[in-house]
Amino acid sequence: MAAMHAHPGHPGGSRMAGPPPLAPWSPDKKHSDRERWVCIYPAYINRKKTRQEGRRIPKQCCVDDPSPQEIRDVLQALNMNVLVELKQYPRERSRELQCRGRIRVQLRNDDGTPLNAEYASRDSILMHLGKTIPMLKSRQTKAPEQSQAATSSAAGHSQKKGKGKRR
């Protein structure tokens, strides 16, 4: 008989290395357990989404198309415990890979006190993300390229002339 894989439930090869799967939630779990961490989806702070589509904060505090990586970078800069999962927001219509991503963040210590007093709730974290993501270097470099492309294409269209009438 052939040798068994390390993960018999996953035929065709081994699983990718990563954190172990989450256990079912129960109220007796500690705040440091990953199951108790708060979930944040990019749709929560996406300016292009409506409240029905999952936006959680006012539009003026939101960002255009935030990525899970940008959210992770901002939260890691706050020295928060962060876990990125390849999960999809249930209200997201697009099934594309770039639309996927869920971020789990630890908000409280085991005794129930906030890890960071300034960001003790999910809403305070979402507001901070909305303010900070537009200032990221990756966002700063993208904006000028898009505006240059828009001005050059607009200028190109105004100089073009039609065929005119054939005689």
Secondary structure, 3 states (H helix, E strand, C coil): CCCCCCCCCCCCCCCCCCCCCCCCCCCCCCCCCHHHCEEECHHHHECCCCCCCCCCCCHHHCECCCCHHHHHHHHHHCCCCEEEECCCCCCCCCCCHHHCCEEEECCECCCCCECCHHHCCHHHHHHHHHHHHHHCHHHHHHHHHHHHHHHHHHHHHHHCCCCCCCC
